[in-house]
Structure formats: C-alpha cells, structure tokens
C-alpha cells in the first residue's frame, strides 16, 4: 500500500502513524532506537507490506501490469489502490479527506524532530503539492506516476500506467475494495496483538 493507506490504517494512533509513515527508510533492527509507539507503527507498516505483497487479490492486480512494468507493477498497484481509497474516502472515514490530510500534515510538522531525514525532506514537496489529496483524481495519479517514472530513471515508463488504470478501472477498483476490507481486518487484529 502507498502513503494514504498506511496513514489510514493507524488512524487515531498519532505516534504509530508517524512510525508507519516513515518505516520504509528504517531497515532491520534500527527501529528499536525509537519509542515503543513509533516502533509499533514501524512494525504495522512491515506487516501491511508483507500481507499486501503476498495477497492473491493484489497479485491479480499486479499480474495485469507485470508484462509492461516488471517488478515495478507492485509499486504501481500501491499507487492505484491509494487512488481508490482517496476517491471513495467517504466510505471509509467520517472526516472529509482534505481535512484529514491537513491534520496529518500538522502531525508531521508537530513531530518534525522525530522524522527521518528522508521524510523531513520529502514532506516539503508532499505538502506543497498536496500529494495525498491529488490521489483522488486521475490527473493526480497521472502526476504521481509521472514523478515516479522520473525517480526510477524512466526504466519502465511508469507514467504510461495511467492508461492501464483507465483501461481496467472497474477491475482495479473491485480488487482494491475486496482486498482493503481484508487488510483492515488484518491490521485491526495485529494492533490488538501489540
């Protein structure tokens, strides 16, 4: 899953959300240097990624893209799934998406000193360009994919995946909806175990 889904899945747990959000840059046992609640967020992030990568519905989505994008198909599906979460946000949360995102950005600012250097740098363009809100539109996802293509040195023309999303829109949305329901239940169970 991409940024919005990770943030959403630890909603209501501020420090866990911080840990979940910055977990990609924290490898191995380096997470142990953080407070217990941030550690929990990092662990939740890892569980989400592992669960997502091995789930048959997600594999069905990535298979549709694999011939064109190879191992980047998983990254693309993460972005596509965030699109459907943003687009259908009102089905998942009582707070409007734009308000929710402003609150998240404030959380980052309030805890800037806890963030990794990578996240501190990334949050500036993320907030200025409002990446999370842009996920709700096809144009926004197109921009995200274009920027990802640049970041990956144009290895597989990820920007063209917007055409695949448009062509298979209903299939991707159905797969997201079915998968996300299972993912929510999985994360709720894992949080109870912590």
N, C-alpha and C positions, 0 to 999 in steps of 0.2 A: 504494500500500500504506500501511497505517497503522503505528503505532509498533512493534508487536511484530515485524512482518515486516521492517521496516527494521533493527531491532536484530539480529534473527536473521541477516540477510544479510551482516553484517560481524562475525559471531561469531568470537571468537578474536583480534580486532584491536581492542584497547581504545580507542585514540585515534581510529581510523577509526569505531568505533561511536559515540563522542561526537560526532564531526563529522556522521555520518549522522543521528543523533538530533536534532540542533539545526539542521539545514540549512534547514528551511523559513523560518526567520527571518533567513537570511543571503542577501541579494539580490545579484545581479550579481557584481562582482569583489571584493566585501567579504570573500569567503572567503580572499583572498590574505594577509590580515593574520594568519592562523592558521598553526600549524606544518604541515609537509608532511603528516604523517599525518592531522591533522584535515582538512586540505584534501582529501586523498584520500577521506575519509568523506563530505564535503560533495558531492564530485563523484559518488561512488557513489549517494548519495541522489538527485541530479538525474537520473542515468542510469536509476535504478529508476523514478522518476516518469514520465519520458519514455517508457520502454519499456512501462510499465503502461498509460498513457493511450492509447497507440496500438495496443495488442494486441487482435486480433479476439475472443479469448475474453472479455476484460474488457469490451469493447464490447457483447458479447452480454448480459453480466450487467447493465450499466448501461442498456441498451435496455429491459430488463424493468421498470425503475423510472422511466424518463425521463418518461413522461406525468404521473406524480404529483409528481415531485420536481425536474424540470428539471436544471439543471447540478449540483445537489446530489447527483444519483444517483451520481456518481463518488465523492464523499466517503462515501456510504452503502456502496457496494461495497467501498471500502477497509476500512471497519469490519467488514463482513460477512466479508471474506476473513481478517482478523485473528482473527475468531471461529473459523474453520475451522482456522487454524494452531494456535491455543491448544487447541481441542478435540482435535485429532489430534497434539498436540505429540510424543508418544512415537514417532510415525512419522518425525519429523524430527530429534530430538535425544536424546542419551543421558542428559542431565541432566534431572531432573524439572522441570516448568515452575515450580513455586513456588520451588525452589532457584535456578533460572536467573534468575528475576525478582529475588530477593533480591540475587544477585550483581550484577545490572545496577544496582539501586538503590544498592548500595555503590560501584559505579564512578562514578555521578553524584555521590555525596557526596564521594568522594575527589578528584574533579576539578571541584568546585563553582566554583572560581575561573576555570575555562576556559569555563564555560557562558554563553550569552547571558542577559541579564536576564529575558527572557520565559521561558526554560527554567528558570531559578532559581526563579521564582515558581510555574511550573506543576508543578515536581517535588514540591512540598509536598503539594497535594491528590492528585497522582498516586500518591505513596507512601502517604499516609494512607488513601486509599480503594482502594488496590491495583488501579488501573485495568487493568494488564496481565493480572493473574490473572482479573479479572472477565470478560475477553473469552471465557473458556472456556464460559460458560453463557449461555443465552438471557436469563435475568434480567439478567445483567451487560451484555449487548449492549443490552438494552432500556434500561438506565440510561444507557449511553453515548449512545444515540440521543436519549434524553430531554434529556440535558445539551447535546448538540449542537444540538437544536432551540431551547433557550433561548439558546445562544451566537449562533445565527443569527437571533435575534429572531423566532422562530416563523414564518419566511417560508413554509415549505413543509410544516410538520408532520412533520419528520423522525422524530419519535417513533413515528409510525404505520408506519414501515418495518419494525418488528419483525413486523408482521402479514404483510408481503410476504415476509420471510425465512421465516416459518413456512409460508406457502403454497407457496413454491418452494424449500424447504430442500434437497431432493436435487439439483435443478438447479444451485443456487448452489454446493453442495459439490463436485459434479462439475467445474464450471467452475473453481473455486479449485484443485482438485487437479491438473487438467491444466495450468492456467496457471502454478502455482507451480513445477512441475517445469521448465518452460521458463525461468522467471525465475531460478531457482537456477543453471541452466547459463549464462545470460546474465551474471549477476553474477560468477560464477567466472571467466569469460573476461575480463571488464572488469578484475577485480582482478589477473589475470595481466599485463594490459597496463600497469598502473600501475608 
